[in-house]
Amino acid sequence: MKHQLKVEVKNQSVAVERFLRVVRHRGFSLLQLQLEAVDDKYFVNMTVDSDRPIHLLTLQLAKLIDVHQVELAEQAHQQAI
C-alpha cells in the first residue's frame, strides 16, 4: 500500500540519511522524495510503499532526535485490475 508522508527534519545531511535508513530498515520502499530547505529545517514529502502497517514507520521516524514532525498526508489504495 502506498502512503504519502510529510516530514520536518533538522537541516543536516546526516539527519536525512538517518531517517531514510529507518524507512529502509522498517521494510518500506521509497517511491518518491521531494526535499526543500527552509532556514534551519528540511521539509520532506515522500511516498513509500509496503504491505506493512504505516504506523510502524511513523512511530519510528517520530522517535528520531532530528525529526521535528511526521504527518501522514494521504493514503493511495491500489486497485486490482
N, C-alpha and C positions, 0 to 999 in steps of 0.2 A: 504494500500500500504506500502511496506517495504522500508526503507531508511537507508543508512549507513552514519553515521556521524563520523567525526574526531574532537575531542575537546581537546584543550590545556587548562589545569586548573592549578591554583596555587597548590603547593604541601602541601595541608592541607586536612585532612579528612572531615572537616566541609564544605569545598568548593565542594567536591564530593557529599556529602549529599545534599547540596543546589541545585546543577544543576540536580541531579536525581529527586528531589522533583518537579522541574519545568517540567521535562519530564512527570511525572505522572499527575500533575495538568493541563497540556495542552492536556491531553487525548491520550497520546501515550503509547503503551505497549513496554516495554523493552524486546527484544528477545535475545540479545547477548551483552556482555560487556567485553572488554579487557582493562586492566589498566596497564600502565607501568610508573614507576617513574624514572625520569632522572633529576639529580641536584635538582632544586627548582620547577619543574613542573611535573604534571601528563599528560601523553598522553593517551587519552581515545578513543578507537574505539568501537562504539556501533551500533547496528542495532535496529531500532524502527519500530513499525507497527501502522498504524492508517488510517482511511478514511479522516482525516483532512489534510489540506494543510501543507506541511513540513515547509513552511516559518513562520507559527505561532510559531513553536518550535525554529527554528534557530534564529529568531529575539529576542525572549525572553532570550535564552541562551547567546547571544552576549551582552545583557544588564547587565548581572551579573558581578560584580566587580572582582571576582576571575577567570573569564573565559577570557583567552587571545586570543583565536581564535576558530572559529567554521567553519567547512568545510563540505559541503555535498559531500561525496565521490562517492556514486553511488546510483542508484535507481533500485530496483529489482521489476519488474512487476509480478503480479500474473496472471496466465492464468487459465481460467475456463476449466474444463475437461468435 
